Amino acid sequence: MASRRRPRWYFSLRSPYSWLAHRDLTSTHPEVLDSIDWLPFWEPDEETARLLADEGVTLPIVAMSRAKNFYILQDTRRLARERGLTDITWPIDRDPCWEVSHLAWIAAEDEGRGKDFVVAAQRARWQEGRNISDPEVIAAIAEGLGLDAERLSTAHRDPGLRKRGAALLAESAHDGLFGVPFFINGREKFWGVDRVAPFVRSLHGTERPGTPAVREPDPAARADLLPAAGDQGHAGGCG
């Protein structure tokens, strides 16, 4: 019998909702962040996409509409104000390469500093207006954490780290991820910053009664089950 997997959350350094969910957990339930697995998600570049295709993995990524992009801007500012955050900046992403920051996270995690890297990268992106797809910014973050700046800032060029990153993205597909933040506890899944509290209740065994779990097909291997087009997101998470 397969052992039960640990509770986990998928975050993205790109996503404002991941940033806000992380802040909420830090302020209300920091013990949860220490007891669950952290897994990154990002939109892969061509090289990573080829690695995923070789494994038959399809990620449920669709283009975000201009209208939704403006809505998320408005919604993020509103949610930030509710949390007393007044120094938020909105980054301008021109041809971003998300491997730069997320593979750097793997390198930081190898040194036991992955959580600290997330905090620093989120602060750089959402409160300092810095481009975390710029290797020089990653180098500065690494230096601030006392980590190897060369290794973190060049992580996106490391074949081994790239393969590990592709494996993490494949894992997200097998887990049925379609947006972030995404929390999993057993068979229960929770999507969006507004699902932080229900996820915590499920960990503490105080969740409200739900419907019986049903066996679902593996989304990573069934691309035909994905929507053909359109943005299926909502205000609580990013697709």
ChimeraX attribute file (.defattr): number of C-alpha atoms within 10 A of each C-alpha:
attribute: neighborCount
match mode: 1-to-1
recipient: residues
	/A:1	3
	/A:2	4
	/A:3	5
	/A:4	9
	/A:5	11
	/A:6	12
	/A:7	20
	/A:8	19
	/A:9	24
	/A:10	23
	/A:11	24
	/A:12	24
	/A:13	23
	/A:14	25
	/A:15	23
	/A:16	28
	/A:17	26
	/A:18	25
	/A:19	22
	/A:20	20
	/A:21	24
	/A:22	21
	/A:23	16
	/A:24	17
	/A:25	17
	/A:26	14
	/A:27	9
	/A:28	10
	/A:29	15
	/A:30	13
	/A:31	10
	/A:32	17
	/A:33	15
	/A:34	11
	/A:35	12
	/A:36	16
	/A:37	15
	/A:38	16
	/A:39	19
	/A:40	20
	/A:41	29
	/A:42	23
	/A:43	19
	/A:44	19
	/A:45	12
	/A:46	10
	/A:47	12
	/A:48	18
	/A:49	17
	/A:50	14
	/A:51	18
	/A:52	21
	/A:53	14
	/A:54	9
	/A:55	14
	/A:56	13
	/A:57	23
	/A:58	20
	/A:59	23
	/A:60	20
	/A:61	18
	/A:62	16
	/A:63	9
	/A:64	14
	/A:65	11
	/A:66	8
	/A:67	8
	/A:68	16
	/A:69	12
	/A:70	11
	/A:71	14
	/A:72	19
	/A:73	12
	/A:74	12
	/A:75	17
	/A:76	20
	/A:77	19
	/A:78	12
	/A:79	15
	/A:80	17
	/A:81	13
	/A:82	10
	/A:83	12
	/A:84	8
	/A:85	12
	/A:86	11
	/A:87	12
	/A:88	16
	/A:89	15
	/A:90	15
	/A:91	16
	/A:92	11
	/A:93	11
	/A:94	8
	/A:95	7
	/A:96	15
	/A:97	18
	/A:98	21
	/A:99	25
	/A:100	21
	/A:101	29
	/A:102	29
	/A:103	25
	/A:104	26
	/A:105	27
	/A:106	22
	/A:107	22
	/A:108	23
	/A:109	16
	/A:110	10
	/A:111	11
	/A:112	11
	/A:113	17
	/A:114	17
	/A:115	15
	/A:116	16
	/A:117	25
	/A:118	22
	/A:119	14
	/A:120	16
	/A:121	26
	/A:122	25
	/A:123	16
	/A:124	19
	/A:125	24
	/A:126	20
	/A:127	16
	/A:128	15
	/A:129	16
	/A:130	19
	/A:131	20
	/A:132	26
	/A:133	21
	/A:134	15
	/A:135	20
	/A:136	16
	/A:137	20
	/A:138	29
	/A:139	21
	/A:140	15
	/A:141	22
	/A:142	25
	/A:143	14
	/A:144	12
	/A:145	15
	/A:146	10
	/A:147	18
	/A:148	15
	/A:149	21
	/A:150	14
	/A:151	17
	/A:152	28
	/A:153	24
	/A:154	19
	/A:155	25
	/A:156	21
	/A:157	14
	/A:158	12
	/A:159	10
	/A:160	11
	/A:161	18
	/A:162	20
	/A:163	16
	/A:164	13
	/A:165	26
	/A:166	25
	/A:167	17
	/A:168	17
	/A:169	27
	/A:170	22
	/A:171	16
	/A:172	22
	/A:173	20
	/A:174	18
	/A:175	17
	/A:176	19
	/A:177	24
	/A:178	22
	/A:179	25
	/A:180	29
	/A:181	31
	/A:182	29
	/A:183	26
	/A:184	23
	/A:185	18
	/A:186	13
	/A:187	13
	/A:188	12
	/A:189	19
	/A:190	20
	/A:191	23
	/A:192	22
	/A:193	25
	/A:194	17
	/A:195	17
	/A:196	19
	/A:197	17
	/A:198	16
	/A:199	24
	/A:200	17
	/A:201	12
	/A:202	18
	/A:203	17
	/A:204	10
	/A:205	9
	/A:206	11
	/A:207	13
	/A:208	8
	/A:209	6
	/A:210	7
	/A:211	5
	/A:212	7
	/A:213	8
	/A:214	7
	/A:215	7
	/A:216	7
	/A:217	11
	/A:218	13
	/A:219	21
	/A:220	24
	/A:221	15
	/A:222	13
	/A:223	15
	/A:224	9
	/A:225	12
	/A:226	14
	/A:227	12
	/A:228	10
	/A:229	9
	/A:230	11
	/A:231	15
	/A:232	14
	/A:233	17
	/A:234	14
	/A:235	14
	/A:236	20
	/A:237	22
	/A:238	26
	/A:239	20
